[in-house]
């Protein structure tokens, strides 16, 4: 009887599986502007914390978006490659 219950449980559970993942793991960009727009969107959609590994040049380009996230009480953690001139 336990085996039949297990099989029934599995059949019901398979009905609830999503065939299409909700996350995209590979993105394709045609230019740097598209990439920066995607990064800005991800930062703006963060709701708790944000871990960034970034070059100093991009950090400075995104500084305003990071400040907005900080104002929303998002915990920010950075690994920055290069010298950061603006903070």
Backbone atoms as SQL, in Angstrom:
CREATE TABLE atoms (id INTEGER PRIMARY KEY, chain TEXT, resi INTEGER, resn TEXT, atom TEXT, x REAL, y REAL, z REAL);
INSERT INTO atoms VALUES
  (1, 'A', 1, 'UNK', 'N', 0.819, -1.200, 0.000),
  (2, 'A', 1, 'UNK', 'CA', 0.000, 0.000, 0.000),
  (3, 'A', 1, 'UNK', 'C', 0.864, 1.265, 0.000),
  (4, 'A', 2, 'UNK', 'N', 1.979, 1.270, 0.716),
  (5, 'A', 2, 'UNK', 'CA', 2.859, 2.436, 0.749),
  (6, 'A', 2, 'UNK', 'C', 3.406, 2.763, -0.630),
  (7, 'A', 3, 'UNK', 'N', 3.698, 1.719, -1.386),
  (8, 'A', 3, 'UNK', 'CA', 4.232, 1.948, -2.730),
  (9, 'A', 3, 'UNK', 'C', 3.190, 2.621, -3.626),
  (10, 'A', 4, 'UNK', 'N', 1.964, 2.221, -3.524),
  (11, 'A', 4, 'UNK', 'CA', 0.892, 2.842, -4.315),
  (12, 'A', 4, 'UNK', 'C', 0.704, 4.301, -3.915),
  (13, 'A', 5, 'UNK', 'N', 0.788, 4.578, -2.631),
  (14, 'A', 5, 'UNK', 'CA', 0.681, 5.971, -2.158),
  (15, 'A', 5, 'UNK', 'C', 1.832, 6.809, -2.700),
  (16, 'A', 6, 'UNK', 'N', 3.024, 6.236, -2.717),
  (17, 'A', 6, 'UNK', 'CA', 4.188, 6.943, -3.235),
  (18, 'A', 6, 'UNK', 'C', 4.039, 7.234, -4.724),
  (19, 'A', 7, 'UNK', 'N', 3.541, 6.263, -5.452),
  (20, 'A', 7, 'UNK', 'CA', 3.340, 6.443, -6.894),
  (21, 'A', 7, 'UNK', 'C', 2.279, 7.508, -7.148),
  (22, 'A', 8, 'UNK', 'N', 1.197, 7.471, -6.397),
  (23, 'A', 8, 'UNK', 'CA', 0.150, 8.484, -6.549),
  (24, 'A', 8, 'UNK', 'C', 0.681, 9.875, -6.216),
  (25, 'A', 9, 'UNK', 'N', 1.469, 9.940, -5.157),
  (26, 'A', 9, 'UNK', 'CA', 2.072, 11.218, -4.778),
  (27, 'A', 9, 'UNK', 'C', 2.958, 11.753, -5.894),
  (28, 'A', 10, 'UNK', 'N', 3.776, 10.897, -6.471),
  (29, 'A', 10, 'UNK', 'CA', 4.664, 11.309, -7.565),
  (30, 'A', 10, 'UNK', 'C', 3.863, 11.768, -8.787),
  (31, 'A', 11, 'UNK', 'N', 2.824, 11.047, -9.123),
  (32, 'A', 11, 'UNK', 'CA', 1.983, 11.441, -10.273),
  (33, 'A', 11, 'UNK', 'C', 1.392, 12.827, -10.053),
  (34, 'A', 12, 'UNK', 'N', 0.874, 13.065, -8.845),
  (35, 'A', 12, 'UNK', 'CA', 0.296, 14.379, -8.542),
  (36, 'A', 12, 'UNK', 'C', 1.358, 15.467, -8.542),
  (37, 'A', 13, 'UNK', 'N', 2.523, 15.155, -8.009),
  (38, 'A', 13, 'UNK', 'CA', 3.604, 16.144, -7.946),
  (39, 'A', 13, 'UNK', 'C', 4.118, 16.516, -9.327),
  (40, 'A', 14, 'UNK', 'N', 4.201, 15.569, -10.232),
  (41, 'A', 14, 'UNK', 'CA', 4.675, 15.848, -11.586),
  (42, 'A', 14, 'UNK', 'C', 3.760, 16.822, -12.309),
  (43, 'A', 15, 'UNK', 'N', 2.497, 16.816, -11.975),
  (44, 'A', 15, 'UNK', 'CA', 1.548, 17.746, -12.608),
  (45, 'A', 15, 'UNK', 'C', 1.885, 19.197, -12.268),
  (46, 'A', 16, 'UNK', 'N', 2.514, 19.399, -11.115),
  (47, 'A', 16, 'UNK', 'CA', 2.820, 20.751, -10.652),
  (48, 'A', 16, 'UNK', 'C', 4.190, 21.254, -11.081),
  (49, 'A', 17, 'UNK', 'N', 4.973, 20.414, -11.727),
  (50, 'A', 17, 'UNK', 'CA', 6.297, 20.835, -12.168),
  (51, 'A', 17, 'UNK', 'C', 6.189, 21.785, -13.353),
  (52, 'A', 18, 'UNK', 'N', 7.016, 22.775, -13.339),
  (53, 'A', 18, 'UNK', 'CA', 7.043, 23.729, -14.440),
  (54, 'A', 18, 'UNK', 'C', 8.003, 23.240, -15.520),
  (55, 'A', 19, 'UNK', 'N', 7.540, 23.288, -16.754),
  (56, 'A', 19, 'UNK', 'CA', 8.391, 22.893, -17.864),
  (57, 'A', 19, 'UNK', 'C', 9.311, 24.019, -18.297),
  (58, 'A', 20, 'UNK', 'N', 8.978, 25.222, -17.911),
  (59, 'A', 20, 'UNK', 'CA', 9.757, 26.394, -18.299),
  (60, 'A', 20, 'UNK', 'C', 10.331, 27.041, -17.040),
  (61, 'A', 21, 'UNK', 'N', 11.628, 27.070, -16.935),
  (62, 'A', 21, 'UNK', 'CA', 12.213, 27.678, -15.731),
  (63, 'A', 21, 'UNK', 'C', 11.876, 29.167, -15.653),
  (64, 'A', 22, 'UNK', 'N', 11.736, 29.650, -14.434),
  (65, 'A', 22, 'UNK', 'CA', 11.407, 31.055, -14.227),
  (66, 'A', 22, 'UNK', 'C', 12.636, 31.946, -14.313),
  (67, 'A', 23, 'UNK', 'N', 13.808, 31.368, -14.223),
  (68, 'A', 23, 'UNK', 'CA', 15.045, 32.136, -14.293),
  (69, 'A', 23, 'UNK', 'C', 15.743, 31.891, -15.619),
  (70, 'A', 24, 'UNK', 'N', 16.338, 32.933, -16.121),
  (71, 'A', 24, 'UNK', 'CA', 17.157, 32.794, -17.315),
  (72, 'A', 24, 'UNK', 'C', 18.611, 32.793, -16.881),
  (73, 'A', 25, 'UNK', 'N', 19.348, 31.780, -17.277),
  (74, 'A', 25, 'UNK', 'CA', 20.731, 31.676, -16.852),
  (75, 'A', 25, 'UNK', 'C', 21.701, 32.210, -17.899),
  (76, 'A', 26, 'UNK', 'N', 21.257, 32.313, -19.129),
  (77, 'A', 26, 'UNK', 'CA', 22.116, 32.828, -20.190),
  (78, 'A', 26, 'UNK', 'C', 21.383, 33.980, -20.864),
  (79, 'A', 27, 'UNK', 'N', 22.050, 35.095, -20.921),
  (80, 'A', 27, 'UNK', 'CA', 21.492, 36.258, -21.597),
  (81, 'A', 27, 'UNK', 'C', 22.378, 36.608, -22.780),
  (82, 'A', 28, 'UNK', 'N', 21.772, 37.136, -23.812),
  (83, 'A', 28, 'UNK', 'CA', 22.525, 37.563, -24.994),
  (84, 'A', 28, 'UNK', 'C', 22.317, 39.064, -25.179),
  (85, 'A', 29, 'UNK', 'N', 23.423, 39.771, -25.329),
  (86, 'A', 29, 'UNK', 'CA', 23.371, 41.220, -25.497),
  (87, 'A', 29, 'UNK', 'C', 24.065, 41.586, -26.797),
  (88, 'A', 30, 'UNK', 'N', 23.497, 42.548, -27.487),
  (89, 'A', 30, 'UNK', 'CA', 24.077, 43.002, -28.747),
  (90, 'A', 30, 'UNK', 'C', 25.061, 44.143, -28.561),
  (91, 'A', 31, 'UNK', 'N', 24.965, 44.817, -27.408),
  (92, 'A', 31, 'UNK', 'CA', 25.878, 45.926, -27.155),
  (93, 'A', 31, 'UNK', 'C', 25.966, 46.197, -25.655),
  (94, 'A', 32, 'UNK', 'N', 26.879, 47.073, -25.305),
  (95, 'A', 32, 'UNK', 'CA', 27.125, 47.372, -23.893),
  (96, 'A', 32, 'UNK', 'C', 25.932, 48.055, -23.231),
  (97, 'A', 33, 'UNK', 'N', 25.204, 48.867, -23.985),
  (98, 'A', 33, 'UNK', 'CA', 24.030, 49.541, -23.415),
  (99, 'A', 33, 'UNK', 'C', 22.979, 48.536, -22.953),
  (100, 'A', 34, 'UNK', 'N', 22.769, 47.490, -23.736),
  (101, 'A', 34, 'UNK', 'CA', 21.812, 46.454, -23.341),
  (102, 'A', 34, 'UNK', 'C', 22.268, 45.764, -22.051),
  (103, 'A', 35, 'UNK', 'N', 23.556, 45.505, -21.960),
  (104, 'A', 35, 'UNK', 'CA', 24.101, 44.876, -20.767),
  (105, 'A', 35, 'UNK', 'C', 23.899, 45.774, -19.548),
  (106, 'A', 36, 'UNK', 'N', 24.224, 47.049, -19.683),
  (107, 'A', 36, 'UNK', 'CA', 24.075, 47.983, -18.561),
  (108, 'A', 36, 'UNK', 'C', 22.611, 48.127, -18.158),
  (109, 'A', 37, 'UNK', 'N', 21.707, 48.130, -19.129),
  (110, 'A', 37, 'UNK', 'CA', 20.279, 48.201, -18.813),
  (111, 'A', 37, 'UNK', 'C', 19.831, 46.987, -18.004),
  (112, 'A', 38, 'UNK', 'N', 20.323, 45.819, -18.372),
  (113, 'A', 38, 'UNK', 'CA', 19.969, 44.592, -17.638),
  (114, 'A', 38, 'UNK', 'C', 20.514, 44.655, -16.215),
  (115, 'A', 39, 'UNK', 'N', 21.747, 45.123, -16.071),
  (116, 'A', 39, 'UNK', 'CA', 22.340, 45.241, -14.738),
  (117, 'A', 39, 'UNK', 'C', 21.541, 46.221, -13.885),
  (118, 'A', 40, 'UNK', 'N', 21.172, 47.359, -14.464),
  (119, 'A', 40, 'UNK', 'CA', 20.369, 48.348, -13.729),
  (120, 'A', 40, 'UNK', 'C', 19.034, 47.761, -13.297),
  (121, 'A', 41, 'UNK', 'N', 18.411, 47.001, -14.171),
  (122, 'A', 41, 'UNK', 'CA', 17.135, 46.377, -13.842),
  (123, 'A', 41, 'UNK', 'C', 17.298, 45.394, -12.680),
  (124, 'A', 42, 'UNK', 'N', 18.342, 44.588, -12.725),
  (125, 'A', 42, 'UNK', 'CA', 18.578, 43.628, -11.646),
  (126, 'A', 42, 'UNK', 'C', 18.817, 44.333, -10.314),
  (127, 'A', 43, 'UNK', 'N', 19.562, 45.427, -10.353),
  (128, 'A', 43, 'UNK', 'CA', 19.816, 46.195, -9.130),
  (129, 'A', 43, 'UNK', 'C', 18.510, 46.778, -8.606),
  (130, 'A', 44, 'UNK', 'N', 17.716, 47.359, -9.492),
  (131, 'A', 44, 'UNK', 'CA', 16.451, 47.975, -9.078),
  (132, 'A', 44, 'UNK', 'C', 15.450, 46.949, -8.557),
  (133, 'A', 45, 'UNK', 'N', 15.546, 45.710, -9.040),
  (134, 'A', 45, 'UNK', 'CA', 14.621, 44.662, -8.602),
  (135, 'A', 45, 'UNK', 'C', 15.093, 43.930, -7.347),
  (136, 'A', 46, 'UNK', 'N', 16.313, 44.204, -6.906),
  (137, 'A', 46, 'UNK', 'CA', 16.802, 43.541, -5.695),
  (138, 'A', 46, 'UNK', 'C', 15.945, 43.988, -4.517),
  (139, 'A', 47, 'UNK', 'N', 15.715, 43.063, -3.595),
  (140, 'A', 47, 'UNK', 'CA', 14.822, 43.414, -2.492),
  (141, 'A', 47, 'UNK', 'C', 15.406, 43.132, -1.107),
  (142, 'A', 48, 'UNK', 'N', 16.609, 42.590, -1.052),
  (143, 'A', 48, 'UNK', 'CA', 17.202, 42.325, 0.253),
  (144, 'A', 48, 'UNK', 'C', 18.698, 42.612, 0.277),
  (145, 'A', 49, 'UNK', 'N', 19.431, 41.979, -0.623),
  (146, 'A', 49, 'UNK', 'CA', 20.876, 42.176, -0.649),
  (147, 'A', 49, 'UNK', 'C', 21.379, 42.021, -2.085),
  (148, 'A', 50, 'UNK', 'N', 22.580, 42.541, -2.291),
  (149, 'A', 50, 'UNK', 'CA', 23.169, 42.529, -3.625),
  (150, 'A', 50, 'UNK', 'C', 24.669, 42.318, -3.482),
  (151, 'A', 51, 'UNK', 'N', 25.169, 41.284, -4.142),
  (152, 'A', 51, 'UNK', 'CA', 26.600, 40.985, -4.161),
  (153, 'A', 51, 'UNK', 'C', 27.106, 41.259, -5.564),
  (154, 'A', 52, 'UNK', 'N', 28.083, 42.161, -5.680),
  (155, 'A', 52, 'UNK', 'CA', 28.578, 42.573, -6.996),
  (156, 'A', 52, 'UNK', 'C', 30.075, 42.351, -7.103),
  (157, 'A', 53, 'UNK', 'N', 30.470, 41.787, -8.207),
  (158, 'A', 53, 'UNK', 'CA', 31.873, 41.701, -8.595),
  (159, 'A', 53, 'UNK', 'C', 31.958, 42.535, -9.858),
  (160, 'A', 54, 'UNK', 'N', 32.707, 43.641, -9.791),
  (161, 'A', 54, 'UNK', 'CA', 32.586, 44.654, -10.837),
  (162, 'A', 54, 'UNK', 'C', 33.900, 45.408, -11.018),
  (163, 'A', 55, 'UNK', 'N', 34.130, 45.889, -12.207),
  (164, 'A', 55, 'UNK', 'CA', 35.276, 46.756, -12.482),
  (165, 'A', 55, 'UNK', 'C', 34.943, 48.163, -12.007),
  (166, 'A', 56, 'UNK', 'N', 35.958, 48.922, -11.602),
  (167, 'A', 56, 'UNK', 'CA', 35.769, 50.271, -11.069),
  (168, 'A', 56, 'UNK', 'C', 35.033, 51.177, -12.048),
  (169, 'A', 57, 'UNK', 'N', 35.331, 51.054, -13.325),
  (170, 'A', 57, 'UNK', 'CA', 34.681, 51.909, -14.333),
  (171, 'A', 57, 'UNK', 'C', 33.176, 51.681, -14.343),
  (172, 'A', 58, 'UNK', 'N', 32.753, 50.398, -14.307),
  (173, 'A', 58, 'UNK', 'CA', 31.323, 50.099, -14.297),
  (174, 'A', 58, 'UNK', 'C', 30.685, 50.485, -12.966),
  (175, 'A', 59, 'UNK', 'N', 31.434, 50.312, -11.895),
  (176, 'A', 59, 'UNK', 'CA', 30.926, 50.721, -10.582),
  (177, 'A', 59, 'UNK', 'C', 30.550, 52.202, -10.613),
  (178, 'A', 60, 'UNK', 'N', 31.439, 53.011, -11.155),
  (179, 'A', 60, 'UNK', 'CA', 31.179, 54.449, -11.202),
  (180, 'A', 60, 'UNK', 'C', 30.006, 54.780, -12.125),
  (181, 'A', 61, 'UNK', 'N', 29.862, 54.022, -13.209),
  (182, 'A', 61, 'UNK', 'CA', 28.725, 54.241, -14.108),
  (183, 'A', 61, 'UNK', 'C', 27.399, 53.894, -13.441),
  (184, 'A', 62, 'UNK', 'N', 27.438, 52.950, -12.510),
  (185, 'A', 62, 'UNK', 'CA', 26.222, 52.471, -11.852),
  (186, 'A', 62, 'UNK', 'C', 26.030, 53.055, -10.453),
  (187, 'A', 63, 'UNK', 'N', 26.869, 53.980, -10.080),
  (188, 'A', 63, 'UNK', 'CA', 26.861, 54.510, -8.716),
  (189, 'A', 63, 'UNK', 'C', 25.489, 55.038, -8.296),
  (190, 'A', 64, 'UNK', 'N', 24.804, 55.763, -9.167),
  (191, 'A', 64, 'UNK', 'CA', 23.482, 56.302, -8.813),
  (192, 'A', 64, 'UNK', 'C', 22.474, 55.193, -8.524),
  (193, 'A', 65, 'UNK', 'N', 22.532, 54.123, -9.295),
  (194, 'A', 65, 'UNK', 'CA', 21.612, 53.003, -9.086),
  (195, 'A', 65, 'UNK', 'C', 21.938, 52.292, -7.780),
  (196, 'A', 66, 'UNK', 'N', 23.244, 52.169, -7.465),
  (197, 'A', 66, 'UNK', 'CA', 23.635, 51.581, -6.186),
  (198, 'A', 66, 'UNK', 'C', 23.159, 52.447, -5.021),
  (199, 'A', 67, 'UNK', 'N', 23.269, 53.761, -5.166),
  (200, 'A', 67, 'UNK', 'CA', 22.804, 54.665, -4.106),
  (201, 'A', 67, 'UNK', 'C', 21.301, 54.541, -3.898),
  (202, 'A', 68, 'UNK', 'N', 20.551, 54.404, -4.995),
  (203, 'A', 68, 'UNK', 'CA', 19.102, 54.207, -4.885),
  (204, 'A', 68, 'UNK', 'C', 18.795, 52.912, -4.139),
  (205, 'A', 69, 'UNK', 'N', 19.554, 51.864, -4.423),
  (206, 'A', 69, 'UNK', 'CA', 19.357, 50.590, -3.731),
  (207, 'A', 69, 'UNK', 'C', 19.666, 50.743, -2.242),
  (208, 'A', 70, 'UNK', 'N', 20.722, 51.457, -1.953),
  (209, 'A', 70, 'UNK', 'CA', 21.090, 51.691, -0.557),
  (210, 'A', 70, 'UNK', 'C', 19.986, 52.455, 0.172),
  (211, 'A', 71, 'UNK', 'N', 19.369, 53.405, -0.501),
  (212, 'A', 71, 'UNK', 'CA', 18.267, 54.172, 0.088),
  (213, 'A', 71, 'UNK', 'C', 17.050, 53.286, 0.348),
  (214, 'A', 72, 'UNK', 'N', 16.937, 52.179, -0.382),
  (215, 'A', 72, 'UNK', 'CA', 15.850, 51.212, -0.173),
  (216, 'A', 72, 'UNK', 'C', 16.242, 50.172, 0.873),
  (217, 'A', 73, 'UNK', 'N', 17.366, 50.408, 1.553),
  (218, 'A', 73, 'UNK', 'CA', 17.887, 49.521, 2.602),
  (219, 'A', 73, 'UNK', 'C', 18.319, 48.154, 2.071),
  (220, 'A', 74, 'UNK', 'N', 18.822, 48.134, 0.847),
  (221, 'A', 74, 'UNK', 'CA', 19.386, 46.927, 0.276),
  (222, 'A', 74, 'UNK', 'C', 20.818, 46.810, 0.790),
  (223, 'A', 75, 'UNK', 'N', 21.166, 45.639, 1.306),
  (224, 'A', 75, 'UNK', 'CA', 22.534, 45.411, 1.774),
  (225, 'A', 75, 'UNK', 'C', 23.419, 45.200, 0.548),
  (226, 'A', 76, 'UNK', 'N', 24.442, 46.029, 0.398),
  (227, 'A', 76, 'UNK', 'CA', 25.331, 45.986, -0.760),
  (228, 'A', 76, 'UNK', 'C', 26.705, 45.476, -0.350),
  (229, 'A', 77, 'UNK', 'N', 27.226, 44.539, -1.121),
  (230, 'A', 77, 'UNK', 'CA', 28.571, 44.010, -0.914),
  (231, 'A', 77, 'UNK', 'C', 29.280, 44.010, -2.257),
  (232, 'A', 78, 'UNK', 'N', 30.499, 44.544, -2.295),
  (233, 'A', 78, 'UNK', 'CA', 31.221, 44.697, -3.558),
  (234, 'A', 78, 'UNK', 'C', 32.599, 44.066, -3.512),
  (235, 'A', 79, 'UNK', 'N', 32.998, 43.536, -4.646),
  (236, 'A', 79, 'UNK', 'CA', 34.381, 43.249, -4.965),
  (237, 'A', 79, 'UNK', 'C', 34.638, 44.094, -6.200),
  (238, 'A', 80, 'UNK', 'N', 35.499, 45.106, -6.051),
  (239, 'A', 80, 'UNK', 'CA', 35.736, 46.053, -7.137),
  (240, 'A', 80, 'UNK', 'C', 37.173, 45.899, -7.612),
  (241, 'A', 81, 'UNK', 'N', 37.318, 45.735, -8.928),
  (242, 'A', 81, 'UNK', 'CA', 38.635, 45.633, -9.526),
  (243, 'A', 81, 'UNK', 'C', 39.055, 46.998, -10.072),
  (244, 'A', 82, 'UNK', 'N', 40.137, 47.536, -9.547),
  (245, 'A', 82, 'UNK', 'CA', 40.606, 48.855, -9.941),
  (246, 'A', 82, 'UNK', 'C', 40.369, 49.848, -8.830),
  (247, 'A', 83, 'UNK', 'N', 40.721, 51.075, -9.088),
  (248, 'A', 83, 'UNK', 'CA', 40.609, 52.152, -8.109),
  (249, 'A', 83, 'UNK', 'C', 39.278, 52.865, -8.280),
  (250, 'A', 84, 'UNK', 'N', 38.528, 52.958, -7.202),
  (251, 'A', 84, 'UNK', 'CA', 37.248, 53.650, -7.200),
  (252, 'A', 84, 'UNK', 'C', 37.504, 55.106, -6.852),
  (253, 'A', 85, 'UNK', 'N', 37.111, 55.996, -7.756),
  (254, 'A', 85, 'UNK', 'CA', 37.320, 57.417, -7.525),
  (255, 'A', 85, 'UNK', 'C', 36.130, 58.072, -6.845),
  (256, 'A', 86, 'UNK', 'N', 34.918, 57.547, -7.105),
  (257, 'A', 86, 'UNK', 'CA', 33.704, 58.102, -6.519),
  (258, 'A', 86, 'UNK', 'C', 33.121, 57.093, -5.548),
  (259, 'A', 87, 'UNK', 'N', 32.591, 57.621, -4.435),
  (260, 'A', 87, 'UNK', 'CA', 31.940, 56.746, -3.443),
  (261, 'A', 87, 'UNK', 'C', 30.610, 57.292, -3.054);
